[in-house]
């Protein structure tokens, strides 16, 4: 019983979470593959570490249609193993697709 409780606690601590920003309200949340994805370091349960992503450099002339900061299962597992000392987050950026421009 104790082992089951410990396993459930460990799984709940490594749960996934995400914050999604859609700059224009006309766009629905995208589920396609992101144009940019990177893991960024944070420390002390995510309280220390300020990471900035230059979306203009990523999308260049295209519009940014969605940004997301996500704690994946792997990120949460690393945070659990290090007791929160190292707690990375995954950053994703979606740019406007060329196919939309070609249809015009």
C-alpha positions as CSV (number, residue, x, y, z in Angstrom):
1,X,0.0,0.0,0.0
2,X,2.8,2.4,0.9
3,X,4.6,1.7,-2.4
4,X,1.4,2.4,-4.4
5,X,0.9,5.7,-2.5
6,X,4.6,6.7,-3.2
7,X,4.2,5.8,-6.9
8,X,1.0,7.9,-7.2
9,X,2.7,10.8,-5.4
10,X,5.7,10.6,-7.8
11,X,3.4,10.5,-10.8
12,X,1.4,13.5,-9.6
13,X,4.5,15.6,-9.0
14,X,5.8,14.9,-12.6
15,X,2.4,15.8,-14.1
16,X,2.5,17.8,-17.3
17,X,1.3,21.5,-17.4
18,X,1.3,24.1,-20.1
19,X,0.6,27.8,-20.7
20,X,-0.5,28.7,-24.2
21,X,-0.6,32.2,-25.6
22,X,-2.5,32.9,-28.9
23,X,-1.8,36.6,-29.8
24,X,-4.8,36.9,-32.1
25,X,-8.2,35.8,-30.8
26,X,-9.2,34.6,-34.3
27,X,-6.8,31.6,-34.1
28,X,-7.8,28.4,-32.3
29,X,-5.2,26.5,-30.2
30,X,-2.9,24.6,-32.6
31,X,-2.1,21.0,-32.1
32,X,0.4,20.7,-35.1
33,X,4.2,20.4,-34.8
34,X,5.8,23.6,-33.6
35,X,8.2,25.5,-35.8
36,X,10.5,26.0,-32.8
37,X,11.0,23.8,-29.7
38,X,13.7,24.0,-27.0
39,X,14.2,23.1,-23.4
40,X,15.0,26.0,-21.1
41,X,16.7,25.7,-17.7
42,X,14.9,26.8,-14.6
43,X,15.9,26.2,-11.0
44,X,14.3,25.9,-7.5
45,X,10.9,24.5,-8.8
46,X,10.9,27.1,-11.6
47,X,11.2,30.1,-9.4
48,X,14.7,31.0,-10.6
49,X,15.6,31.6,-14.2
50,X,14.3,34.0,-16.7
51,X,14.3,32.8,-20.2
52,X,13.4,34.9,-23.2
53,X,12.6,33.6,-26.7
54,X,13.1,36.0,-29.6
55,X,10.0,35.1,-31.7
56,X,10.8,37.7,-34.3
57,X,14.1,35.9,-35.0
58,X,12.3,32.5,-35.2
59,X,9.4,33.5,-37.4
60,X,11.2,36.4,-39.3
61,X,8.6,38.0,-41.6
62,X,5.8,35.6,-40.6
63,X,3.3,36.3,-37.9
64,X,3.5,34.4,-34.6
65,X,0.3,32.5,-34.2
66,X,1.0,30.6,-30.9
67,X,3.5,30.4,-28.1
68,X,3.7,27.8,-25.3
69,X,5.6,27.1,-22.2
70,X,5.2,23.5,-21.2
71,X,6.4,21.2,-18.5
72,X,6.6,17.8,-20.2
73,X,6.7,14.5,-18.4
74,X,10.5,14.4,-18.9
75,X,10.9,17.9,-17.5
76,X,8.8,17.0,-14.5
77,X,10.8,13.8,-14.0
78,X,14.1,15.7,-14.0
79,X,12.6,18.1,-11.5
80,X,11.6,15.2,-9.3
81,X,15.0,13.5,-9.5
82,X,16.8,16.7,-8.6
83,X,14.3,17.5,-5.9
84,X,13.3,20.7,-7.8
85,X,16.8,22.1,-7.9
86,X,16.7,21.8,-11.7
87,X,13.3,22.2,-13.3
88,X,13.4,22.6,-17.1
89,X,10.5,23.8,-19.2
90,X,9.9,23.2,-22.9
91,X,9.2,26.3,-25.1
92,X,7.4,26.1,-28.4
93,X,6.6,28.7,-31.1
94,X,4.3,28.4,-34.1
95,X,4.6,30.7,-37.1
96,X,2.1,31.5,-39.8
97,X,2.3,28.9,-42.5
98,X,3.4,29.6,-46.0
99,X,0.5,27.5,-47.4
100,X,-2.0,30.2,-46.2
101,X,-0.1,32.8,-48.2
102,X,0.1,30.6,-51.4
103,X,-3.7,30.2,-51.4
104,X,-4.2,33.9,-51.9
